[in-house]
Amino acid sequence: MEALAEGAVWAQMGTIGLAATTGIGSRLGQLRPDVMFVDAPVSGRKGPAEAGQLLILASGPPAAAAAVRPVFSAMGRKTVWLGQAGQGSRMKLVVNAYMSVLIEGVAEALELAGRLGIDDVQLADAIEGGPLDAPIADAKLHKMERGDFAPEFPLEWALKDVDLAIGAAGDDQLPLLAALSRQWRAAVDAGHGREDVSAARLALGGH
């Protein structure tokens, strides 16, 4: 913090949760009130990241927008400004909770299909192009179908985000996320944590 130039912008772009983000912003405000704090976690897989096509969920003082625009433009296809610092991290937890439920849903649908004698390719064909064809779900379905668990977004990171979401919710009950956390923790403990989140498929049935 001491090394930052006067009027600089600190951009926090990791998915580290509300408590950590708030803590950094508060400490920066105390020690360097002349520095602007921007909370801007990103959303996107490995491919979009490499292509500079991430979604940036930014929050912080409006005066910081001009300073970070060139950097965010190089990294992302779109920057959404959400208000005061901390709102970006809140949105990221919600987005990743939604994504995680979709991916586990794909894994369990494939497991059910196998038990009912339905081929993975047939299931993919039935969903493709219809109202249930979410891009992330489609991408992970095909990775599971191919048995390709090369990491784009490691399962252990996805579990971390699920747990951060549960923690941020406080006393509110989120039974589906709680069950998902237990399921994915078992998968991580079984050695799949460094594999792609699509390895959720490996924790089901006889896989």
Backbone as CSV, one residue per row, in Angstrom:
resi,resn,N_x,N_y,N_z,CA_x,CA_y,CA_z,C_x,C_y,C_z
1,MET,0.824,-1.213,0.000,0.000,0.000,0.000,0.860,1.265,0.000
2,GLU,1.950,1.228,0.731,2.808,2.404,0.813,3.465,2.729,-0.520
3,ALA,3.631,1.718,-1.376,4.316,1.923,-2.649,3.430,2.552,-3.715
4,LEU,2.114,2.591,-3.490,1.207,3.117,-4.502,1.357,4.628,-4.642
5,ALA,1.267,5.085,-5.891,1.340,6.527,-6.144,0.063,7.207,-5.656
6,GLU,0.156,8.475,-5.367,-1.021,9.235,-4.939,-2.067,9.236,-6.049
7,GLY,-3.310,8.959,-5.689,-4.394,8.930,-6.664,-4.477,7.644,-7.457
8,ALA,-3.663,6.632,-7.089,-3.696,5.351,-7.805,-4.993,4.604,-7.532
9,VAL,-5.202,3.553,-8.318,-6.369,2.680,-8.137,-5.879,1.281,-7.785
10,TRP,-6.411,0.723,-6.721,-6.177,-0.680,-6.364,-7.387,-1.454,-6.887
11,ALA,-7.159,-2.347,-7.845,-8.239,-3.169,-8.386,-8.105,-4.591,-7.855
12,GLN,-9.055,-5.001,-7.048,-9.124,-6.358,-6.512,-9.973,-7.167,-7.477
13,MET,-9.370,-8.178,-8.143,-10.074,-8.868,-9.220,-10.222,-10.364,-8.978
14,GLY,-9.904,-10.832,-7.780,-10.079,-12.241,-7.472,-11.434,-12.517,-6.844
15,THR,-11.814,-13.791,-6.813,-13.025,-14.194,-6.111,-12.597,-14.648,-4.725
16,ILE,-12.546,-13.706,-3.799,-12.008,-13.967,-2.473,-13.067,-13.829,-1.382
17,GLY,-14.290,-13.508,-1.765,-15.378,-13.410,-0.803,-15.564,-12.020,-0.234
18,LEU,-16.690,-11.844,0.438,-17.056,-10.530,0.956,-16.159,-10.064,2.091
19,ALA,-15.866,-10.959,3.030,-15.091,-10.559,4.204,-13.701,-10.077,3.802
20,ALA,-13.032,-10.831,2.933,-11.681,-10.452,2.506,-11.704,-9.168,1.688
21,THR,-12.669,-9.055,0.797,-12.762,-7.853,-0.036,-13.022,-6.619,0.821
22,THR,-13.965,-6.724,1.739,-14.277,-5.604,2.623,-13.081,-5.251,3.494
23,GLY,-12.365,-6.282,3.944,-11.195,-6.048,4.774,-10.100,-5.289,4.053
24,ILE,-9.843,-5.658,2.801,-8.830,-4.960,2.012,-9.244,-3.512,1.784
25,GLY,-10.499,-3.315,1.391,-10.982,-1.959,1.130,-10.925,-1.081,2.364
26,SER,-11.288,-1.649,3.511,-11.279,-0.885,4.752,-9.856,-0.513,5.157
27,ARG,-8.947,-1.460,5.076,-7.558,-1.186,5.470,-6.916,-0.171,4.526
28,LEU,-7.209,-0.309,3.232,-6.675,0.654,2.271,-7.206,2.050,2.575
29,GLY,-8.491,2.133,2.910,-9.086,3.431,3.230,-8.452,4.080,4.445
30,GLN,-8.039,3.267,5.408,-7.406,3.792,6.612,-5.973,4.250,6.351
31,LEU,-5.221,3.428,5.635,-3.802,3.712,5.431,-3.524,4.627,4.247
32,ARG,-4.359,4.519,3.217,-4.137,5.321,2.006,-5.451,5.891,1.492
33,PRO,-6.024,6.869,2.185,-7.303,7.432,1.750,-7.225,8.119,0.393
34,ASP,-6.021,8.378,-0.100,-5.850,9.002,-1.412,-5.914,7.979,-2.546
35,VAL,-5.959,6.692,-2.220,-5.995,5.629,-3.231,-7.434,5.118,-3.364
36,MET,-7.877,4.918,-4.590,-9.239,4.435,-4.841,-9.262,2.905,-4.901
37,PHE,-10.259,2.311,-4.263,-10.394,0.855,-4.229,-11.517,0.417,-5.155
38,VAL,-11.177,-0.471,-6.089,-12.155,-1.032,-7.018,-12.220,-2.543,-6.807
39,ASP,-13.402,-3.034,-6.590,-13.659,-4.470,-6.434,-14.230,-4.958,-7.755
40,ALA,-13.463,-5.796,-8.474,-13.867,-6.152,-9.841,-13.514,-7.597,-10.188
41,PRO,-14.130,-8.575,-9.538,-13.873,-9.964,-9.923,-14.350,-10.222,-11.345
42,VAL,-13.768,-11.248,-11.958,-14.074,-11.545,-13.354,-14.845,-12.853,-13.468
43,SER,-15.596,-12.978,-14.538,-16.349,-14.189,-14.817,-15.986,-14.673,-16.211
44,GLY,-15.622,-15.945,-16.304,-15.267,-16.507,-17.608,-14.308,-17.664,-17.453
45,ARG,-14.317,-18.558,-18.430,-13.462,-19.735,-18.389,-12.081,-19.419,-18.966
46,LYS,-11.256,-20.443,-19.065,-9.884,-20.296,-19.538,-9.831,-19.691,-20.943
47,GLY,-10.665,-20.209,-21.855,-10.651,-19.716,-23.238,-10.951,-18.229,-23.338
48,PRO,-12.077,-17.772,-22.767,-12.372,-16.335,-22.788,-11.294,-15.501,-22.102
49,ALA,-10.695,-16.028,-21.047,-9.628,-15.283,-20.375,-8.449,-15.072,-21.310
50,GLU,-8.050,-16.142,-22.008,-6.923,-16.044,-22.931,-7.222,-15.112,-24.101
51,ALA,-8.503,-15.008,-24.467,-8.896,-14.165,-25.599,-9.273,-12.747,-25.183
52,GLY,-9.138,-12.422,-23.899,-9.528,-11.090,-23.433,-11.018,-10.860,-23.507
53,GLN,-11.805,-11.910,-23.225,-13.258,-11.839,-23.360,-13.988,-12.092,-22.045
54,LEU,-13.354,-11.749,-20.934,-13.984,-11.946,-19.638,-15.097,-10.930,-19.401
55,LEU,-16.006,-11.281,-18.505,-16.982,-10.336,-17.982,-16.421,-9.800,-16.675
56,ILE,-16.314,-8.477,-16.551,-15.746,-7.861,-15.360,-16.878,-7.231,-14.546
57,LEU,-17.007,-7.680,-13.324,-18.079,-7.222,-12.429,-17.487,-6.171,-11.494
58,ALA,-17.490,-4.938,-11.943,-16.766,-3.869,-11.256,-17.653,-3.106,-10.278
59,SER,-17.023,-2.641,-9.209,-17.707,-1.783,-8.254,-16.667,-0.915,-7.569
60,GLY,-17.081,0.308,-7.263,-16.151,1.244,-6.643,-16.483,2.669,-7.028
61,PRO,-15.622,3.628,-6.673,-15.913,5.035,-6.942,-15.954,5.328,-8.435
62,PRO,-16.942,6.099,-8.899,-17.028,6.436,-10.326,-15.754,7.076,-10.867
63,ALA,-15.033,7.809,-10.013,-13.812,8.480,-10.464,-12.732,7.499,-10.897
64,ALA,-12.839,6.229,-10.462,-11.820,5.240,-10.814,-12.049,4.632,-12.190
65,ALA,-13.240,4.809,-12.745,-13.598,4.122,-13.993,-12.664,4.477,-15.140
66,ALA,-12.340,5.748,-15.280,-11.480,6.164,-16.387,-10.095,5.549,-16.270
67,ALA,-9.579,5.442,-15.040,-8.232,4.907,-14.838,-8.147,3.419,-15.187
68,VAL,-9.176,2.660,-14.856,-9.117,1.214,-15.081,-9.636,0.806,-16.458
69,ARG,-10.272,1.723,-17.173,-10.898,1.356,-18.452,-9.932,0.697,-19.432
70,PRO,-8.709,1.238,-19.662,-7.812,0.589,-20.627,-7.448,-0.841,-20.235
71,VAL,-7.229,-1.070,-18.953,-6.877,-2.414,-18.487,-8.066,-3.355,-18.617
72,PHE,-9.217,-2.905,-18.158,-10.409,-3.751,-18.222,-10.790,-4.043,-19.680
73,SER,-10.585,-3.073,-20.570,-10.904,-3.285,-21.984,-10.010,-4.345,-22.608
74,ALA,-8.766,-4.415,-22.141,-7.840,-5.419,-22.668,-8.180,-6.818,-22.156
75,MET,-8.722,-6.889,-20.958,-9.011,-8.177,-20.333,-10.404,-8.705,-20.638
76,GLY,-11.343,-7.796,-20.860,-12.729,-8.235,-20.913,-13.506,-7.774,-22.129
77,ARG,-14.576,-8.494,-22.418,-15.497,-8.118,-23.485,-16.495,-7.081,-22.990
78,LYS,-16.696,-7.058,-21.658,-17.715,-6.194,-21.087,-17.392,-5.925,-19.626
79,THR,-17.591,-4.676,-19.200,-17.464,-4.312,-17.792,-18.813,-3.793,-17.312
80,VAL,-19.323,-4.395,-16.259,-20.581,-3.969,-15.656,-20.253,-3.286,-14.335
81,TRP,-20.653,-2.021,-14.177,-20.427,-1.295,-12.930,-21.666,-1.455,-12.043
82,LEU,-21.448,-1.856,-10.805,-22.537,-2.295,-9.939,-22.736,-1.440,-8.691
83,GLY,-21.996,-0.339,-8.577,-22.178,0.517,-7.410,-20.943,0.551,-6.539
84,GLN,-21.139,0.693,-5.239,-20.012,0.859,-4.327,-19.194,-0.427,-4.216
85,ALA,-17.917,-0.271,-3.868,-17.013,-1.406,-3.765,-17.606,-2.486,-2.858
86,GLY,-17.516,-3.713,-3.310,-18.104,-4.852,-2.605,-19.246,-5.470,-3.376
87,GLN,-19.913,-4.645,-4.197,-21.029,-5.171,-4.984,-20.547,-6.128,-6.068
88,GLY,-19.341,-5.910,-6.573,-18.787,-6.821,-7.572,-18.619,-8.222,-7.004
89,SER,-18.062,-8.297,-5.794,-17.874,-9.602,-5.152,-19.200,-10.260,-4.818
90,ARG,-20.189,-9.463,-4.419,-21.514,-10.023,-4.151,-22.094,-10.653,-5.421
91,MET,-22.018,-9.912,-6.519,-22.544,-10.430,-7.780,-21.793,-11.678,-8.224
92,LYS,-20.473,-11.688,-8.040,-19.692,-12.852,-8.472,-20.095,-14.106,-7.716
93,LEU,-20.355,-13.986,-6.427,-20.790,-15.149,-5.655,-22.135,-15.671,-6.154
94,VAL,-23.036,-14.755,-6.494,-24.348,-15.161,-7.010,-24.196,-15.838,-8.371
95,VAL,-23.396,-15.243,-9.245,-23.177,-15.805,-10.590,-22.560,-17.199,-10.497
96,ASN,-21.553,-17.365,-9.635,-20.897,-18.664,-9.533,-21.763,-19.702,-8.838
97,ALA,-22.634,-19.264,-7.932,-23.586,-20.202,-7.334,-24.534,-20.736,-8.411
98,TYR,-25.013,-19.849,-9.255,-25.889,-20.235,-10.371,-25.177,-21.215,-11.294
99,MET,-23.922,-20.882,-11.645,-23.137,-21.744,-12.524,-22.930,-23.125,-11.903
100,SER,-22.622,-23.156,-10.616,-22.324,-24.425,-9.951,-23.542,-25.346,-9.933
101,VAL,-24.702,-24.766,-9.667,-25.928,-25.567,-9.672,-26.198,-26.129,-11.068
102,LEU,-25.959,-25.324,-12.107,-26.131,-25.804,-13.481,-25.217,-26.990,-13.777
103,ILE,-23.951,-26.867,-13.369,-22.979,-27.907,-13.701,-23.287,-29.207,-12.963
104,GLU,-23.630,-29.116,-11.688,-24.007,-30.334,-10.967,-25.279,-30.917,-11.572
105,GLY,-26.195,-30.065,-12.018,-27.400,-30.547,-12.680,-27.083,-31.334,-13.942
106,VAL,-26.110,-30.857,-14.715,-25.681,-31.568,-15.926,-25.095,-32.931,-15.548
107,ALA,-24.233,-32.940,-14.531,-23.598,-34.188,-14.112,-24.638,-35.218,-13.674
108,GLU,-25.620,-34.770,-12.896,-26.623,-35.707,-12.401,-27.599,-36.126,-13.503
109,ALA,-27.867,-35.224,-14.452,-28.710,-35.603,-15.586,-28.030,-36.683,-16.421
110,LEU,-26.714,-36.552,-16.625,-25.977,-37.574,-17.373,-25.962,-38.903,-16.616
111,GLU,-25.826,-38.830,-15.295,-25.864,-40.056,-14.493,-27.231,-40.723,-14.603
112,LEU,-28.294,-39.929,-14.521,-29.646,-40.470,-14.657,-29.855,-41.053,-16.050
113,ALA,-29.360,-40.339,-17.064,-29.498,-40.842,-18.433,-28.844,-42.208,-18.580
114,GLY,-27.652,-42.357,-18.019,-26.967,-43.635,-18.106,-27.745,-44.748,-17.434
115,ARG,-28.342,-44.445,-16.290,-29.106,-45.461,-15.570,-30.386,-45.846,-16.300
116,LEU,-30.901,-44.911,-17.125,-32.138,-45.178,-17.872,-31.870,-45.638,-19.302
117,GLY,-30.599,-45.857,-19.615,-30.254,-46.370,-20.934,-30.277,-45.332,-22.043
118,ILE,-30.137,-44.078,-21.689,-30.105,-43.005,-22.688,-28.662,-42.605,-22.926
119,ASP,-28.272,-42.572,-24.187,-26.901,-42.224,-24.564,-26.627,-40.742,-24.317
120,ASP,-25.388,-40.414,-23.911,-25.016,-39.027,-23.654,-25.246,-38.138,-24.873
121,VAL,-24.912,-38.659,-26.043,-25.074,-37.880,-27.279,-26.545,-37.591,-27.542
122,GLN,-27.414,-38.554,-27.275,-28.852,-38.340,-27.455,-29.363,-37.240,-26.533
123,LEU,-28.878,-37.237,-25.295,-29.290,-36.200,-24.358,-28.838,-34.830,-24.849
124,ALA,-27.595,-34.746,-25.296,-27.068,-33.470,-25.805,-27.889,-32.984,-26.993
125,ASP,-28.253,-33.912,-27.896,-29.037,-33.542,-29.074,-30.433,-33.063,-28.683
126,ALA,-31.020,-33.663,-27.647,-32.366,-33.289,-27.229,-32.395,-31.886,-26.633
127,ILE,-31.307,-31.496,-25.977,-31.257,-30.193,-25.309,-30.797,-29.085,-26.244
128,GLU,-29.913,-29.417,-27.165,-29.262,-28.408,-28.017,-30.272,-27.552,-28.780
129,GLY,-30.082,-26.242,-28.696,-30.900,-25.298,-29.439,-32.220,-24.945,-28.787
130,GLY,-32.536,-25.586,-27.669,-33.795,-25.325,-26.990,-33.633,-24.379,-25.810
131,PRO,-34.699,-24.165,-25.057,-34.652,-23.212,-23.936,-33.746,-23.653,-22.800
132,LEU,-33.377,-24.935,-22.748,-32.516,-25.432,-21.675,-31.031,-25.410,-22.066
133,ASP,-30.733,-24.931,-23.249,-29.368,-24.997,-23.789,-28.548,-23.792,-23.342
134,ALA,-28.161,-23.768,-22.067,-27.285,-22.711,-21.560,-25.857,-22.995,-22.019
135,PRO,-25.130,-21.988,-22.523,-23.780,-22.231,-23.054,-22.843,-22.945,-22.098
136,ILE,-22.818,-22.542,-20.822,-21.901,-23.176,-19.874,-22.301,-24.618,-19.623
137,ALA,-23.600,-24.875,-19.532,-24.067,-26.242,-19.314,-23.737,-27.111,-20.520
138,ASP,-23.912,-26.564,-21.716,-23.603,-27.305,-22.941,-22.119,-27.642,-23.008
139,ALA,-21.271,-26.660,-22.690,-19.827,-26.884,-22.740,-19.403,-27.973,-21.765
140,LYS,-19.943,-27.932,-20.552,-19.553,-28.930,-19.554,-20.163,-30.294,-19.862
141,LEU,-21.364,-30.303,-20.431,-21.961,-31.580,-20.834,-21.051,-32.293,-21.828
142,HIS,-20.529,-31.549,-22.805,-19.677,-32.172,-23.820,-18.338,-32.599,-23.230
143,LYS,-17.814,-31.832,-22.268,-16.576,-32.274,-21.603,-16.817,-33.577,-20.840
144,MET,-17.934,-33.661,-20.136,-18.257,-34.883,-19.403,-18.457,-36.052,-20.360
145,GLU,-19.146,-35.771,-21.469,-19.424,-36.810,-22.470,-18.128,-37.389,-23.029
146,ARG,-17.141,-36.512,-23.256,-15.856,-36.950,-23.816,-14.912,-37.508,-22.755
147,GLY,-15.263,-37.344,-21.486,-14.343,-37.740,-20.432,-13.137,-36.825,-20.368
148,ASP,-13.335,-35.569,-20.762,-12.260,-34.572,-20.788,-12.372,-33.702,-19.538
149,PHE,-11.473,-33.913,-18.604,-11.517,-33.159,-17.360,-10.291,-32.259,-17.188
150,ALA,-9.673,-31.915,-18.344,-8.558,-30.958,-18.316,-9.073,-29.645,-17.733
151,PRO,-8.342,-29.063,-16.793,-8.880,-27.913,-16.049,-9.037,-26.647,-16.874
152,GLU,-10.246,-26.125,-16.877,-10.547,-24.768,-17.326,-10.868,-23.926,-16.085
153,PHE,-11.663,-24.506,-15.210,-11.985,-23.926,-13.908,-11.955,-25.084,-12.918
154,PRO,-10.868,-25.239,-12.154,-10.714,-26.419,-11.303,-11.851,-26.586,-10.298
155,LEU,-12.175,-27.831,-10.047,-13.267,-28.159,-9.137,-13.029,-27.586,-7.741
156,GLU,-11.787,-27.596,-7.276,-11.521,-27.085,-5.927,-11.784,-25.586,-5.836
157,TRP,-11.590,-24.859,-6.932,-11.903,-23.423,-6.936,-13.413,-23.211,-6.945
158,ALA,-14.111,-24.045,-7.708,-15.577,-23.948,-7.729,-16.152,-24.237,-6.347
159,LEU,-15.597,-25.233,-5.659,-16.037,-25.538,-4.304,-15.767,-24.358,-3.372
160,LYS,-14.606,-23.741,-3.526,-14.272,-22.563,-2.718,-15.323,-21.481,-2.890
161,ASP,-15.763,-21.254,-4.123,-16.756,-20.215,-4.385,-18.126,-20.579,-3.818
162,VAL,-18.487,-21.858,-3.898,-19.747,-22.306,-3.297,-19.725,-22.053,-1.795
163,ASP,-18.609,-22.384,-1.157,-18.499,-22.177,0.290,-18.491,-20.690,0.650
164,LEU,-17.863,-19.866,-0.185,-17.903,-18.420,0.048,-19.338,-17.891,-0.046
165,ALA,-20.102,-18.412,-0.999,-21.500,-17.985,-1.156,-22.325,-18.380,0.068
166,ILE,-22.119,-19.602,0.550,-22.844,-20.064,1.731,-22.479,-19.200,2.932
167,GLY,-21.191,-18.882,3.074,-20.753,-18.045,4.176,-21.319,-16.642,4.105
168,ALA,-21.374,-16.087,2.900,-21.885,-14.723,2.725,-23.376,-14.644,3.013
169,ALA,-24.089,-15.749,2.805,-25.534,-15.767,3.039,-25.872,-15.703,4.521
170,GLY,-24.910,-15.971,5.377,-25.146,-15.904,6.812,-26.073,-17.000,7.296
171,ASP,-27.099,-16.617,8.028,-27.997,-17.593,8.641,-29.057,-18.121,7.668
172,ASP,-29.153,-17.516,6.484,-30.154,-17.968,5.523,-29.827,-19.378,5.048
173,GLN,-30.832,-20.182,4.902,-30.627,-21.553,4.460,-30.620,-21.624,2.939
174,LEU,-29.594,-22.239,2.411,-29.475,-22.503,0.982,-29.238,-24.006,0.832
175,PRO,-30.307,-24.806,0.944,-30.127,-26.260,1.039,-29.463,-26.884,-0.177
176,LEU,-29.732,-26.369,-1.374,-29.128,-26.952,-2.567,-27.625,-26.694,-2.590
177,LEU,-27.212,-25.469,-2.261,-25.782,-25.162,-2.223,-25.081,-25.934,-1.113
178,ALA,-25.752,-26.107,0.019,-25.154,-26.871,1.114,-24.903,-28.321,0.688
179,ALA,-25.869,-28.918,0.022,-25.703,-30.294,-0.464,-24.607,-30.353,-1.532
180,LEU,-24.575,-29.349,-2.392,-23.563,-29.285,-3.448,-22.165,-29.187,-2.850
181,SER,-22.027,-28.394,-1.797,-20.734,-28.267,-1.133,-20.263,-29.620,-0.605
182,ARG,-21.138,-30.364,0.027,-20.765,-31.686,0.550,-20.371,-32.628,-0.574
183,GLN,-21.124,-32.595,-1.667,-20.850,-33.480,-2.802,-19.502,-33.160,-3.432
184,TRP,-19.243,-31.875,-3.661,-17.991,-31.500,-4.312,-16.797,-31.653,-3.383
185,ARG,-17.010,-31.480,-2.089,-15.907,-31.699,-1.155,-15.489,-33.169,-1.175
186,ALA,-16.446,-34.067,-1.279,-16.126,-35.487,-1.388,-15.332,-35.762,-2.666
187,ALA,-15.707,-35.079,-3.755,-14.988,-35.253,-5.015,-13.561,-34.725,-4.917
188,VAL,-13.406,-33.577,-4.255,-12.067,-33.018,-4.061,-11.237,-33.948,-3.185
189,ASP,-11.835,-34.449,-2.112,-11.126,-35.362,-1.217,-10.731,-36.654,-1.930
190,ALA,-11.500,-37.015,-2.966,-11.196,-38.222,-3.741,-10.108,-37.981,-4.779
191,GLY,-9.590,-36.749,-4.851,-8.466,-36.465,-5.740,-8.803,-35.739,-7.022
192,HIS,-10.035,-35.207,-7.142,-10.443,-34.551,-8.379,-10.368,-33.027,-8.325
193,GLY,-9.820,-32.483,-7.252,-9.844,-31.035,-7.065,-9.138,-30.239,-8.138
194,ARG,-8.047,-30.760,-8.683,-7.281,-30.033,-9.700,-7.831,-30.241,-11.103
195,GLU,-8.792,-31.144,-11.234,-9.431,-31.352,-12.527,-10.517,-30.295,-12.723
196,ASP,-11.037,-30.227,-13.944,-12.074,-29.246,-14.249,-13.320,-29.492,-13.396
197,VAL,-14.101,-28.436,-13.225,-15.338,-28.567,-12.460,-16.262,-29.626,-13.064
198,SER,-16.086,-29.922,-14.344,-16.866,-30.995,-14.968,-16.558,-32.354,-14.349
199,ALA,-15.483,-32.447,-13.570,-15.171,-33.691,-12.860,-16.198,-33.983,-11.773
200,ALA,-17.135,-33.083,-11.566,-18.276,-33.400,-10.699,-18.951,-34.690,-11.165
201,ARG,-18.836,-34.966,-12.452,-19.405,-36.200,-13.022,-18.745,-37.438,-12.417
202,LEU,-17.463,-37.322,-12.092,-16.715,-38.482,-11.604,-17.119,-38.880,-10.189
203,ALA,-17.801,-38.002,-9.489,-18.201,-38.295,-8.114,-19.547,-39.002,-8.034
204,LEU,-20.113,-39.307,-9.190,-21.446,-39.921,-9.227,-21.348,-41.372,-9.694
205,GLY,-22.181,-42.203,-9.130,-22.282,-43.594,-9.585,-20.969,-44.324,-9.445
206,GLY,-20.649,-45.113,-10.457,-19.435,-45.921,-10.430,-18.247,-45.271,-11.076
207,HIS,-18.278,-43.941,-11.280,-17.196,-43.270,-12.004,-16.000,-43.031,-11.110
